[in-house]
Amino acid sequence: MSQHNMVDYDKTYAEFKWEKPGYFNFARDVIDKWAQDPCKLAMLWVDDEGNEVRKTFFDFSRASKRAANVLREQGVKQGDVVVVILPRLIEWWEINLACLRLGAVISPGTTQLTAKDIKYRLETAEAVCVITDNDNAPKVDEVVGECPTVKSRIIVGEPRQGWLDYREAVAGASDDFTTVNTRSDDNAILYFTSGTTGYPKMTVHTHASYPIGHIVTGKYWLDLRPDDLHWNLSDTGWAKAAWSSFYGPWNMGAAIFVHHTSRFSPKKTLELLQKYPITTLCGAPTNYRMIVLEDLSQYKFPTLRHCVGAGEPLNPEVIEIWKEATGLIIRDGYGQTETVLLCGSFPCIEPRFGSMGKPSPGFDVQVIDEEGNILPPNTEGDVAVRVKPERPVGLFKEYWRNPEKTASVYRGDWYLTGDRAYRDEDGYFWFVGRADDVILAAGYRIGPFEVESALLEHPAVVESAVVSSPDEIRGEVVKAFVVLAPGYQPSDDLVKELQEHVKKITAPYKYPRKVEFVESLPKTISGKIRRVELREREWAGKRR
């Protein structure tokens, strides 16, 4: 097997230096460079009907120049916000590149947004242009009258009254476009990030920091090279798409595999992995949890060499099943919308199942206390990134137009991720939970993830979410919401069995004193379990 991009973690970490150019544009400085080889594959796109499209970097270079001309004709100027709500259509990638070329700020959204969500985004970001498909255009039309800044609506799909037809306009546009020489600190990407409370905040990334920061993601964690075909299962609407479907792979010249579908099917995923020469795979834990319920012995993946998971910690049980079936270890990665990869189980380090791995090259990640002191090993605290004296590349610029919120995530020399973890003696990080998900039961601090992982090891459990629940005696206790596997029925006996099972696997005090069986769990658009919703339901009418 060919050599990994990182062979010696300590050496790479010690020697790593960030590039900090004064001007940078990903479309010009990365995509156009790969496009110098007109045959170099950038994407293999398939849909559920069996259609296949291959696109080269040259194709994307040319199409994005045409699209940039179309946007300019529509009155989009450098610094303007363009809201893009599209499924996994090839145009999503073209439009991303077109906005970068033009110096416009792209704000991606998922197709699951409601009309009310869309109105909030268009208004708050003062967007001048919105680009979407036929399924979502009616939602935009419902609210656009109340969004005075929007002067252009562009549709990718069937023509629609009052909308510019993207495909027709691009077909007739010139591919002569001089990419704007964007400064490194110019705004480039605006994500709406949902917190556990309140409305989404606007996270802004710049032209150089984010794409260059994702060199670490693509090179060291995804372990990509120019001859790889990388498949990321994520939706286009959240930051993971930038990590693993855009900057990460294309920085490295790898081609992206895209499956355009409206719903995730574990069976179809396994069939595609078997059929196409996919070498690397990235999925959310939810995807892997569903995949391992299939009969994996029926499939062979001759080209697959590397798998990663991100979004929340991956349960050790799932990693084991996948490893037995494929011989491959799913490598965890940790970061957030505000960052690139901060920690990872890099291919060259000994994996510890359930751990977030070690800090990425270029980042000083530590576990700190309330005063900003670094804590000793095996002591839980706040996960933080050192930003002084030198700020690493790959961190967001600010929460746009929200200086109070921006100031609140810094403590002394540190940026606070809002996550709780501990570091072991060997430098591996172990996730405990969001700072606000931790359960305090009878004086013990209990991270929900550990209890959820223990429950998952029981054959009856497909998925679980663990939150605090009010209790007369203990103040709060651990409650588990459990989705059962096919063939299992809810019963008091099963509750007792699951409780005993957790006691055996984790410390006895962590077992769920309450268990509720549910059909499904509330999730964010990006597939993370919304524990906050379950917790609020439990505590409704009670003071915490």
PyMOL commands that set and color helices and strands:
alter all, ss='L'
color gray80, all
select helices_A, chain A and resi 9-15+26-34+57-73+90-102+115-124+137-146+166-171+209-221+240-251+266-275+285-291+296-298+316-326+403-408+448-456+492-505+508-510+531-539
alter helices_A, ss='H'
color red, helices_A
select strands_A, chain A and resi 41-47+52-56+81-85+105-109+129-132+152-155+164-165+187-193+201-206+229-232+255-260+280-283+306-310+330-335+341-344+358-359+365-368+381-386+398-399+410-411+414-423+429-434+439-441+444-446+461-471+475-484+514-517
alter strands_A, ss='S'
color yellow, strands_A
deselect
rebuild
show_as cartoon
